[in-house]
């Protein structure tokens, strides 16, 4: 069951522009290597965003999987260019969202 997380203000707008529906949750979690992206945070965020799976070690240029949480340590500028309509969350933003939802 998904955790009720208040999404960033641009999430729904970007998805409407891309023709997506509210359940079309393609997200990217980015941060430096060793920041804890692939540990418990990743699974909690996947559940909170109602994503169906996790694509670890995603890199700009790789295919985006619809409804998946993609995990990367690519530079944020490259991530934004490669996936302008996906929900982009830094490790700190993800922790803050989960904390607000009471998941941590």
N, C-alpha and C positions, 0 to 999 in steps of 0.2 A: 504494500500500500504506500502511495506517495505521501511524503510529508508536505504539509501546507507551507510552502516557502513563497514569500513575496518576491516576485521576479524583478530584475532590474528594469527600469523604465523603458528601455529600448527593445526589450525582448519581444513583446507582442507586436510592436510596430514593424520590426524587421521581419517577423514571420508573416504578417499580413502582406507586406510588400513582396515577399517571396512566394505568396500564394499558399502558405502553410496554414494548417489548422491548429487550434490550441494544443492538441496532443502531439503535434509534430515537434518533438523536443530533441534537436540535434545540438549538442553542447560541446564546448572545448574547455578543458581545464589546463591552464598553462602555468608554468613556474620553473625555476631553476632545478637542475638535478639535485637530488637529496633533500627536497623541500617537503616530502611526504605525500606527493600526489598519488602514488600508487598504493598507498596503505589504506587504512580504515576510511580516511577522508573520501577517497574515490568511490567506495561502495556506498557510503552514506549519501554522497552527492548524486550518484546514479539513482538511488531510490527516491530521493527528494525531487529530482527532476523527472521522475517516471520514465527514465531511459531504459531500453530493453537490454543493452549490453555495454561493455566497456571496450574501447579500442585503444589499447596501451601503445605507446611509442608511435603515435600518429605524427606525421610531419607534413608541413605545407607541400602540396602537390600530390599527396596521397588522397585516395577517394574518401569522401565523407560518407559515413553510414547513417542513413536516416534513423532517428530515434535512439542514437547511440551517444554515449559520453566518450569523447576522444581526449586522450591525455598526451601532453607534449611538453618538451622543454625548449621548443623553438622560440626565437625572438618574437615578441608580441606583435611587432609591426608586420612580420611575415604571416603570422596567424591571421591578423585582421584582413590582410590582402587576400589570402587564400580562402577565407571563409567569412565573407562579410555579413551573411545572414544567419550564422550560427550564434548561439548564446556563448559569449566568451567570458570566462571567469578566471581570475588569478587565484592562487592558493589562498591568499588572504581574503578575497571576496567570497570564496566558497566557504571558508570557515565562518565568516561573519553571517552569511545566509543561514548556515546550519545552526549556528549559535542562536540566532533570532528565532529559529523554529524549534529550538530545544533539543536538537539532535546530538549535541555534544555535551 
